[in-house]
Amino acid sequence: MSTTFHIRLASLAAKDNERFLAFVDSQLPWLESVGSGGQWGSTPRGNVEASQKKAFTRVQKSEACEGKPYSSYWGRAYVLEAEVDVDSLSDEVKQLSGPPNENGRVRVPVAGMVLESTSADYVRSILPEIDEKSPFLYLFFLASDRRTSSINKGSGAFLINHAKEEATRLGIRRIAGDCWTGNGRKLVQFYESQGFKSIEDFEAGDQKWPGTVFEMRI
Ligand SMILES: CC(C)(COP(=O)(O)OP(=O)(O)OC[C@H]1O[C@@H](n2cnc3c(N)ncnc32)[C@H](O)[C@@H]1OP(=O)(O)O)[C@@H](O)C(=O)NCCC(=O)NCCS
């Protein structure tokens, strides 16, 4: 049977905060190999206290906001799982999966996404913290687990589609976010392929990290 995707809310009990950092760390060698090492650097985040704290806070906020309407303190963190036949998996990916069901199918966490109602602080010259006239959901985090590349194809696109559904459910007509523009804007092209449009480029921090703010009206 083929792969099916399922989205669940992230939880501290499931250690999804740690999982999100593992997703980032799984991408670092790949990013380097395609010439995008400047996007996230080469330091694994799993053991960095500031990264652990940030991931914990995002998942904690998501749990606190469950069932709450959109507000200036709104956030949701999601985990995308791929359901596959356990026999189709390599030993490495089997170790990342949950227990098999009676049909020999397992769920493997393959990607994560965080949405919030305020923009990132380093894009405020382009996008206000909150725009009351044209409110948005801000895509704070999107990453797949490179270790699961045999089954995660399309996971980012699937989660972005879920962001659109979530926005519609909340009565919000706009999704915004930012990404790195280096390496020939390959990542920007991915977001454009998903329906986003770049609004304006920026350089963040002392290192002048090159980025763009993008948005999609729905
Ligand atoms: C973004 C992401 C979740 C999309 O997952 P997906 O829907 O399964 O799509 P793919 O992984 O197949 O990526 C689509 C295309 O974008 C490219 N791409 C994705 N992330 C990229 C990046 N950071 N830098 C350069 N190219 C990237 C892929 O190489 C692929 O190109 P191809 O179509 O020529 O093969 C996943 O690619 C990912 O986690 N990338 C690394 C982390 C990242 O950059 N996250 C976004 C932060 S703003």
The ligand as a Gaussian input file, in Angstrom:
#p B3LYP/6-31G(d) Opt

LIG

0 1
 C       11.212000      22.767000       2.619000
 C       10.863000      21.269000       2.742000
 C       10.067000      21.030000       4.021000
 C       10.010000      20.908000       1.519000
 O        9.719000      19.522000       1.554000
 P        8.951000      18.789000       0.306000
 O        7.611000      19.389000       0.147000
 O        9.056000      17.341000       0.565000
 O        9.798000      19.202000      -0.973000
 P       11.285000      18.783000      -1.358000
 O       12.088000      18.427000      -0.153000
 O       11.207000      17.783000      -2.449000
 O       11.830000      20.177000      -1.905000
 C       11.290000      20.756000      -3.085000
 C       12.438000      21.350000      -3.890000
 O       12.995000      22.456000      -3.142000
 C       14.385000      22.240000      -2.933000
 N       14.727000      22.717000      -1.582000
 C       14.041000      22.475000      -0.431000
 N       14.657000      23.091000       0.586000
 C       15.740000      23.709000       0.073000
 C       16.749000      24.506000       0.642000
 N       16.732000      24.813000       1.948000
 N       17.710000      24.994000      -0.159000
 C       17.712000      24.722000      -1.485000
 N       16.768000      23.986000      -2.101000
 C       15.789000      23.481000      -1.313000
 C       14.584000      20.732000      -3.041000
 O       15.900000      20.399000      -3.384000
 C       13.588000      20.364000      -4.120000
 O       14.156000      20.677000      -5.372000
 P       13.854000      19.736000      -6.652000
 O       12.375000      19.871000      -6.895000
 O       14.713000      20.356000      -7.703000
 O       14.250000      18.358000      -6.243000
 C       12.145000      20.386000       2.782000
 O       12.784000      20.406000       1.503000
 C       13.153000      20.848000       3.800000
 O       13.009000      20.536000       4.963000
 N       14.202000      21.594000       3.359000
 C       15.296000      21.935000       4.232000
 C       14.883000      22.811000       5.374000
 C       14.361000      24.133000       4.909000
 O       15.010000      24.861000       4.142000
 N       13.173000      24.513000       5.420000
 C       12.555000      25.776000       5.102000
 C       13.057000      26.850000       6.019000
 S       12.340000      28.427000       5.652000

